[in-house]
Amino acid sequence: MPPPPAARAKLLDAFVTILLEHGERAATLDAVAAAAGVSKGGLLYHFPSKDALVEGLADHVEGLAAADADLMRDAPERPAAYYIRTSVYAGTPLDRAIIATTRLSQNAIPRARLALQRIHRGWMDVLVDEISDPAVARAIMLMGDGLYYNAAMSGETSDTPPEDVDELLDVVGRLIEGR
């Protein structure tokens, strides 16, 4: 009898938690299985190697980001404003998965780098669809990236005051309008 599908999600969540709290070296198959409360055999059923676990995380974070890009595209406030407002680290599953994938990327793991590049391209495509000027879209993306980096590296989930985000949104509006 195959293990329940929830085991895969628990394993990925445990992998993310270990990456965030202890780094890539600590994220062994044994440690991930123990943290998830799953037998090593259960882990190996879903992820027969650490490379498979990395692949699973990369697929997972790309899926979360693709869903976010869809929300961004359909946001009533328009994509650029959505991107800036959501570029504050909030500890969401997407936030956690991105930071964990970034940790893998920093250790020169190609699949993690590819996932981050795909995520970036997806968001950039949505911004360019709205703005038409790739340079302005890139400037907006860099603003959001800076907000995210600041918040994520501080370890705080609400490090950026809302008034700072509002000021940046004013700048974004001026950039888009070309004034």
Disulfide bonds with the S-S distance in Angstrom:
none
